[in-house]
Amino acid sequence: MDKKLEDIIDGVIENKFSHIQEYNFKDMKDLEEHKKLENRCEEIHQILVKHLPEEFHDLLDALDCTRVEIGALESRYYFQKGIITGFTDSTGL
């Protein structure tokens, strides 16, 4: 793909991905499953907080934040690859 076109597409993807992140999940196809998983994560977190010594609570929070950041990076990657594939009909994922 032409470098200039790639830069334009990257800019559009970054803009749209950031815009989409601002929406809530009301239109999500698997909203109920999302809610169940979110609730389960909170249950697990509360159990761990209850049973871990206090000095590990910050570490547990750091783990949680890191997993969220990884998920966001992966989402951005798949969003970008999906857009590029849609524009170029490429199978180079």
Secondary structure, 3 states (H helix, E strand, C coil): CCHHHHHHHHHHHHHHHHHHHCCCCCCCCCHHHHHHHHHHHHHHHHHHHHHCCHHHHHHHHHHHHHHHHHHHHHHHHHHHHHHHHHHHCCCCC
